[in-house]
């Protein structure tokens, strides 16, 4: 009976479908279109080398599928070459799902490639052709893949073990293993194809030492006292003169304290004539470099920053404060000046947003090739992206020194988004009270004041938060204050707040602490944990943005107490936040899922994770020292200019990240900012920086006067000029600004009185 009923239903459905097709209008079957060769592809240029597997070399292969369009879903496409021995097709085993066929080089020359299509059991049909040109690759390019292939077992992963007070490592053997025996990248080099030259640079805070040794003929260089600021130049010069017997650092060579060292044991590390690295001293940063010179005259430099400790020589970060400019996207991109000429921009608006790190951009681009849905997809790509997405949470928690057993991390689009999500969850009533300060960015002010009652701690005449005012307000309100929220660092003056001190006060009166971390995460080491023996000074929540830490892909995160986040629901809902939904009921997940409705921003998460890696490599101690030097140099230079007004403390600047705000009593800073842009491509920020109440206090403008500026386009509307430093800025850029300022001020004065209006601020 069941079988008979099923047959009736089947016949009925088939009849309905037949009628619907008969009555439906004709439609174009996209799948049935003939595939064509892409008209933009006239030829494909490949690069061949007898020293490595060309299918893995940069620019040496082209996806065959990328050469056709309107491809049939079930068709097979093949290519034949007119001449043999020039090119071939191979299967790409790395990514078979989306790029199954490759054209790669086989020998040098030119041939015609003919593309055929086969559908089902039908004969092959010729659909087009293109030219294939195979050029000769340099030995350097082939060697790069042998050393830096997919295995990533390369010289920058050196670990030197400590033995009997001395560390050694056979660096020459490491390189030659990859050059001669790397089967995965198809290396086919011989020892006669190249020669090796080694260089070691040893740096500490007070002295830069060099021992540069050739592989065949070791030679000592001299050493000289040198400041850490000169180490970058010294490093570059040391490489250039590894055959020389004297220091190549121009600054060091003229130093009266320069002295010749004749014993390799006097150096922190050295290379002997067999390529063996030996480290003698501990506590130094060491850069190990090897220049490979090939018989075709090309050269490849490989190397590893390493650090000598008391137990080993460990791999050091690839990125440091001296080389980070090499890893900033667009740093040398020229922009038009006012006179029509072009120049690279000087980026002094980093408190607003930062450029991308090159490794961040590369990581995001790479992940886009294997992008899939997060969490709920059933595919290899989905699995991969879910793993990265989850692992980055752990990385963020670790980056902020939080205990993963106590804290969780959810992703947001920005600090503002994060603070609003926290406010929407933690504030349960209009009668709730929140304490914040007059130093805050609007994100950490308006997100609270539009949801509940807010009280504000004041700032002193230098613009610093008055901590005693925070405690006074907590005490005065007798436990009614539910949340204390404060910026870790100011975007106006750069002041760094003692958030652990504030946390202790908040917890004493039963409140939780929320930290606006936008201006701290790229500048100072931040930890959710204060005194390890006293949990009362731990931070409860922090929100921050990735675009302020060199990953402008819309990412950010909130790290907070899991127990507290699970007590609340933010006021936004959607896919991913629920376990089960009925007609008029739903069961929600726990944090972080409840705070991440909708499809995740995967590029933002990938960029955030990589930015953490790069900043951690550079190190916050060096970043802090660097910003102090830039702040001091700018402040001292500004003081020499007439009628300058510098906001905040200009003497005690240890508690400031890289931010300096100023005005001139006789110069319109709106016009001045425009002139700096036109004359020297200096990027600044002019206005009140989304921190209006704080700016008005620093400028001495009473609140009752401020309302009169609504919609104001008067050229004399109040505001400051802000210079905010990034990890990549230099003293030379500060000097350039100070050099151009007098001319910019002069040109500003010539036109400022003629202006009627400026854009509304």
N, C-alpha and C positions, 0 to 999 in steps of 0.2 A: 504493500500500500504506500509506504513512504517513498519507494523507488518510483512508483507510478506518478505520485504527486509531484516529485522532483522533475520528472520528464515533462509534465504539463506546464510547470512553471518555466522550465527552460525554453519550451516552444513559444510560450506567451512572450517572454522577454525578447527572444530573437525576432518575433513578429513586430513588436514595438520598435526595436532598434532599426529594423529594415524600413519601416514606415517613416521613422524620424530622418533617416538618411535620404529617403526619396523626396521628402518634403523640404529638407534643409537647402539653403542656397549653396552654390558651389563655393568652395574655399580652396585657397592655395596650400598645397602640401609642401611645407618648407623642406621636409626631409627628402623630397623627390627632386629637388633642384640639382642641377649638375654642378659638381665641384670644379673650381677654376684655380689656376695659379694666381696668387696675389699679384695684381698688376704693378704694385710698387716694388716687387722683388725682381730686379733685373739680373742680379748676380749675388752669389753668396761667397764672401771671402773667408777662407780658412787659413790656419797657420799650422805648419807641420814642423816637427823636430824629431830627428832620429834619437834624441836623448831622453825622451819621455813619452808617455801615452798621450797623444794629442787630444783625445776625447776629453781629457780632464784639464786641458790648458785654457787659459782665459782667451776668449774670442775665437776659439778653435773649433767650435761646433755650432750648429744651427738646428733648432727643432724643426723637423720635417712638417709636422702638423701646422706650424706657424706660416708655412708657405702657401697654404690653400685656404679658401673660404667657401661657405655654403657646403661644407662637407656633409656627406650622408652618414647617418648615425651608424649603420651596420656595414659600411663599405670598408675595404682594405685598400690602402694606398702604398704603392711601391715606387721606387725610383731606380732607373738604370743609367749608367754613365757611358758615354761614347768611348772614352779612353779608359783603359784599366790602369790601376796603380796610382791614381791621383786622389780619388775620394772613395768613401764607402759609407754604407748606412749601418748603424748599430742600434741595438736596443739599449735604452737608458735604464739601467737597473735601479738607479737611485730614486726616480719618481715615475714609475710605470703608469700611474693613474692618469697623469695629465700631459706627459710629454714622452710617449712611448718610442718614438723613432728619432734618431739623430743622424745628421750628416757630419762626418768628421774627416780630417785630412789623412791621406795615406802616403802621398808623395808630392813633390813640387810640380806645378804645371797648371794647365787650364783644360777644362772639359765641359761638355754639354750634359746636363742632367734632364732626363725625360721622366715625367710623372705619369703613372698609370693608376686607374681606379678599377676596382673589382667589387661587384655587389653580388652576394650569394654565389651561385655556381656559374654566373655569366662570365664571358671572356673579359679580359682586361681591356679597358678603353683608355687611349691616350688623352690626357686632359691639359697638357701644357709642358713647358720646359723652361729652364733658366741656366745661366752660366755659373760654373763653379771655378773660382780662382784660388789656388793653394799657393801661399807664399811661405818662405823659409822663416821659421821662428829663431830668435836668438838663443844662445845657450843659457843666458841669464834667465829668460822666461821659462825655459824648460826646467832649470834647476829650482826655480821658485816653487814649482808644483811638487818637485821631489821633496823639498824641505817643508813646504807648507801645504801639503795635500790634505785629503779628507781625514787622514788619521790624526792630524794635529799633534803628532809626536815630533815636536820641533825644538830647536835650541832654546826657545823661550819657556820651556817647561823643565829647566835644569834644576835638580836638587843635589846639592853637594853635601855629603855626609861628613860630620865632624869626626876626625880620628886623631888621637894623641896630640891635641892642641893645634892641629893643622888640618885644613880642609883642602881636598884636591879633587879635580875632575878632569877626565880626558875629553876635552871639548872637541879636539880634532877628530877623535874616533866617533863621537856623536854625529858630527857633520858628514863624515865619510860614509857612515852606515846608511844615511839617508840618500847620499849622492850615488852610492855604488850598489846598494843592496835593497833599495825600497821597491819591492815587487808590486806593492799596491798602486804606486804611481808610474810604474814601468820605467824606472830609472835605468839608463844605459850608459852612464858616464864611466870613463876610465881615469885613473889617477893622473895620467898625462894631459887630461883635458883642462886642468885648473891648478891654481896654487892658492894657498891659504895665508892670510896675514891676520894676526890677532891684536886686539887692543883692549886694555882694561882701564877703566876710570874709577877711582876710589874717591868718594866725596863724603865729608861730614860738614857740620855747621861752620867750622873754622878754617879748614884747610882742604885744598883740592890737590890730590896726588895722582901722578900718572906713572904707569909702567906699560909701555907699548912694546910688544915683541913680535918680530916676524916669525913665521913658522920655521924658517930655515936659519935665520940669523938674529938672535935676540939682541935688543938694544935697550938701554935704560934712558929714560927721560929725566929731566930735572923736576923738582917739586917746588912750589911756592905757596906762600900764604895767599889765599884768595877768598873773597867773600862768597857767600852762597849765591848771591845775585849774579856773579860772573861765571858760575859753573856751567851754564848752558853754552856760552861762547867757548869756554875751555874744552868742553866735550867735543864740539864740532871741530875745533882746531886740532885736538889730539888725534882724531881719526885721520886728518889730512897729513899728519907728520909722523906716522908710526915708524918710519924708517929713520927719523932724525934722532939725534942724541941730546937735544935740548928741548925744553918746553916750548910748545907752539902758541900758548896763550899770550897774546900781545900784552895784556894787562899784567900777567904774572911775570913775564920775562923781564920787565923793567923794575920789578919789585926789589927793593934793597935787601929783603929777607930771603930772596931766592937762593936755593942751595942745591948743589949737585949730590945725588945719591948714587952710590956705586954698587950697593949690595941689594939684590932683589928682596932680601928678607926685611929691608927697611920699609917696604911698601905694604899696603894693606892686602894687595894681591898682585900676582904676576903670572906671566906665561913663559914656560921654558921653551927650548928649541924643538921640542917634540909635540908642542900644542897642549901640554898639561898645565891646567890652571891650579895655582896654589894660593890660598888665602891665609894671611898671617895675623891680621888684626880683626877684632870683633867690633860690632856696633857701627860699621860703615855701610853706606849704600854703595854698591859696586855695579858698574855697567860693563858687561862683557860683550864685545863685538868681534865679528870675524868678517873680513872682506874677502870674497871669493873672486879671483880674477881668472877669466876663461881665455882660452887660446884665440877666440874670436874677438878679443879686446873688450867684451862686455864685463861688467862687475855687478855683484850682488852682495849687499851687506846684510848679514843676519846677526842677531844678538839678543841678549836677555838682560834686563835689569835684575840684579840679584841683591840680596841683603845678607851681610855677614852677621850672624848672631853668635851667642856663646855656645850653641849646640850644632849649628849647621850654617851653610849658605843656602838661603831659601830663595825661591822665586819671588821677585819683587814685582810691583805693579808695572804694567806696560806704560801707564800714563803718569805723568808727574807735573808739577807746577811749571817746570821749565819747557816741557814739550807739548803742553796741552793745546797751544795755539795750532799745532799741526792737526788737531782732531776736532776742529770747529767748522761746521758747514757754513759756506758762504763768506768766510772771513776776508777773502781777497776779492770778492765780487765787487766790481766798481759800480758806483751810482753817479748820476749827473749832478754837478755842482751848479751854482747860480750862473756861472759864465759859460756853461755848456761843456766844459771839460769833465773828465771822469776821474773818480778816486775811490778807493775802498772806504767803506764807512767805519767810523770809530764808534763802537757800540757802548754807550754809557747809559742805556736805559734798561739795565738788567733786572731792576726791581720790578719792572712791569712784566717782562718776559725775556727769556734767554734764547739764543740760537741753539740749534741741535748739535749734539756731539756727532761726529762722523760715525763712530761705532753704533750709536743709537739708530741713526738713519739706516745703516747697513743691516742692523738686526731686524728692524721693522720690515724693510724690503725683502729680506730673506724669508721671514715668517709669512709674508703675504703669498709666497709660493705654495705654502702648505696650510693655508687658512681653512678652517672649518668651524662649524657651530660649537659653542662652548657648552659642555655639560650634558646635553641631551641628544647629541647626534650619534649615529652609528656608522662611523667610518674611521679609517686610519688617521685622516687629517683632523677630524673632530677629537679623537683620542689624544693626539699630539698637542693640540691647542689647549685642551682641558688640562693636560699635565702642566704645560707652561703657565697657564692662568693660575692654577692652584699653587705651583711652586713659587711664583712671584709673591703671593701672599706671605709665605714663610720668609722670603727675602726681605720684604718690607718690615715685618715684625722684628726680624733680627737687626735690620738697619737702624731701627729706633730703640734698640736695647730692651725690647719688651719680652715678657715671659709668655710663650705661646700657650701655656696652660691656663693663663689668666686673661690674656688679650686675644682679640681677633682683629682681622683687617677686612674692610669692605672697600671696593673701588668707587671712585666718584669722578666727575668730569673736571673738577677744580676745587680749590679751597672753599670758594663761595658755595658751591654745590654741597660740599661736605658739611660745612657749618649749618647750612639750611636744613640738611637732612637730620643732623643732630638736634637742632632746635625743634624740628617738627616731631621728633620722637621723644625727647627728654622733657619738653614743656607740655604739661598735661592740662593746664588751666590758665586762663587770663590772669588769675590771681597769683600764679607762681612768680617768684622773684629771682632775678638774675643780676649778679654784680659783674660789671666790666669796667673799663677804664677809658679815660679821655685820649689815650694814645692810639686807639683802635682804628683799623681800616673799617670801612662801611660794612664789609662782609661779616665782621665780628661785632657789629653794633646793630644794624638794621634787622638782621636775621633774628635777633632777640627782641628788640623793642616793638616789633610789629606782632609779637605773639604773647607777650607777658609784660609785667612791670620790671623796669630796669633801673638800677642805681649805678652811679659812676664814681670811681675813685679818681682823684685829680692828679695832675702832674705839677712838678715844681717849675721854677723859672728857667731851668735849663731844658725842660721837657721830659725829665725822667719821671717814671711812675712813683708816686708816694706810697710806699708799702704800708706805712702806718695808717693811711687813709683806708686801705683795703680792710685791715683788721678792725678799724673803728666802725666801718659800715657793717661788717659781719657781726660785731658785738652789739651794735645798736639795734639790729633787726632780729636779734635773739633767735637764731635758727630758722628764720623764715626764708632766708636766701637758699635756693635750691642748687644753683649753679654759679660758679665763678668762671669767667671766660676772659682770657688775656692773650695778646700776641706774644710769641716768643721773641720776635724782633720787629722793630718798627720800620715801615717802608718810607718814613719821612726823615727820621734822624739816625736810623740804624741801631738804636739802643737795643741791647739784648736784655730781656727781663729774666730775673731769677724765678723761673716757674716752679721750682721745687720748694722754694720759700713760700710762694703763694699757695701751692698745693697743701703744705702743712697747715697754713692758716685756714684754708677752706675746709679741710677735713676736721679741724678742731671744732668748727661750728656746724658740722653735718652737711656740708655742701660738696659737690663734685667739681673737679677742675677740667675745663675744656681749653685747649691751647690752639690758637691760630698759628700754624707752623709754616705759613707760606714763605716767610722771609728768613727762615732759619735752616731749612734742610740742605741747602746748597752752600752754606757758609760756616756752620758750626756743628760739631758732633752733638746730637741730641739723644737723650736717653729718657724713656718713660720712667725708669727706675732711678730714684735719688740715692739716698743712703741705704746701702744693702741691709743694714741692721735696723732700719726704721721705715716701715712701709707707709707711714703717714705723709711722707713727702713725694710719693709716686704720683705721676700724672695719670688722670683717668681716661682722657680722650685727646687726640690730636688730629687735625685735618691739614692736608698740604696738597700742593699742585706739582705735577711733573714738569709743567711748562716753565717753572721757575728754576728747574734743575736740569735744563738742557735736553728736554724731551717734549717738544711742543706738539704733541699728538692728542691733546685733550684728556690726558690721564691724571690721576690723583688718587689719594687714598685717605681713609680714616682708620686709625688704630684706636681701639677702645676696649673697655672691660666687657668681656663676653656676657657676664652675668647681668650687667646693667642693660646692655643692648637687647638682651632677650626678654627683658621686662616690658619693652615698649614696641610699638609699631610706628614707623614713619608714615606720614600722610601721603603716600603714593604706592600704587599697587600694580600688579601685572604678572606676566609670565616669569617663571623662575622663583617667585616668592612663596608659592603654595605647594603643599603636598597633594591636596585633593580639593575639588570644588563641586558642590552640588547645586541644585536649583536656587536655594536661598541660604547656603552655608558654605564655608570654606575652612580648610585647615592649613595654617601657615607654617612655614619652615622656621628654623632659628637663624640667628645671625651667623655668617654675613649674608646669607641668601635673601633674608627679608629686606635688606637694604639695597638690593641690586635687581630691581625690576627691569625686564626687557633684555634685549640682546646686548651683551657686554661690548665695551670698546677694546677689542683685542690689541690693535696697534698701540693704544695708550698704555696698556698693561705691559706689553713687550718693551716699549720705550722706557717706561718707568724702571723696569728691572735692570735694563742695560745701563741707564743713567746712574743707578745706585752702584753698579760695578765700577764704572769709570771714576766717579767721585770718591769712592772708597779707595781706589788705587792711588789717586792723587794724595789723599790724606787731609784731614781737617786741620791738623797742626800747621801744615804748609799753607793751606788756604787762608787760615786766620792771620798768619804772619804776613802773607802777601797782601791781604786787604788792609792791614794796618799800615804797611809801607805806602800803599796807594792813597789811603785816606790822609795820612800825614803829609805826603808830598803835595796833594791838592790843597789842603787847608793852608799850609805854609805859603804856597804860591798865591792863593786868593788873598791872603792877608796883605800882600804887597800892592794890591790894586786899590785905587781910591774909592771911598764911599761903599765898601763892601759890607754886607750884613750876612754873617754865617750863623745858621740856626743850630742850637744845641751846644754842647760842650766842645770847645776846640782845643782844650789842653789835655784833659783826661779822656782819651779816646779808646782805651782798651776794651770797653764794653760796647763797641760799635761794629756792626758788619759794614761792608763797603758801600756806605751811603753818605753823601754830603749835599745839603741843601743850602741855597744862598740867594741873595738879592743884592742889588745896588740901589742906593737911595735916589740916584739920578738917572737910572736906566730902566726902561721898560723890558722886563724879562720875557714877555711874550715875543716881542720883536727880536730880542737878543737870541732866543732859541732858534728863531727862523734864520737869523744871520749866521749862527754857528753851523746850521745845516747847509746853508748855501755856500759858505766860504770854505769849509773843511770837512763836510759830511759828518759832523759830530752829532750823534743821536742823543738827545737829552729828553727830559720830561719837564713841562712847565705847567703849573696849576696848583691844585690842592690835593692831588694824588688819592682821591677817594678816601680821604681822612680829614674832612672839612673841619670838624670841631678842634682837632689837634692843631691843624695848620693855623686856624684863626687865633688860637691861644699863643702859639709861637710868634705870630706876627703882631700880637697885641691888639687884635680887632675884637671889640665886644660883640656878644651874641646879638644884641638888639640892632646892631648896624648891619649884620650879615643878611637879614631878610631883604634888605633894599637891593641886594645884588641879583635877585631872581631875574633870569632872562637878560642879565646885563651883558651888553656888548661894548661897553666903554673900554678903550684901550688901556685905561689905568685900573681895570679890575684887579683885585688882589691875587697873588699867587707867588710861588717860589720857583726857582730853577733847581732841578735835581740831577745830580750825577750819581749813578749807581753802578758799581763795579761788578764784573763777572770774573770768573776764574781765569779767563784768558786775557784780561786787560793788562797793559804794561805801563811802566813808568814813562816810557817814551810817548805813549798816547796821552798821559796826563800832561807832559811837557808841551805836546802839540796843542792841547786845549789852552793851556796857560799862555802859550805864544800867540794864539789867534784871538784870544779874548779882547785885548786892547783895541785891535782893529774892528772886531765885531761890535764892541761898545761904541766906538766912534761912529760907525755907520748907523747904529741904532739911534743914537742921539740926533743924527742928521734927519731922520724921518719920523721919529716917534711922535713929535708934536703935531704932525700933519695927519695922523691917523684919526679917523672918527670912530671906527668900530673894529672889534676883533670877534672871532667866533665865540658864541656862548660857551662858558666853561662848565 
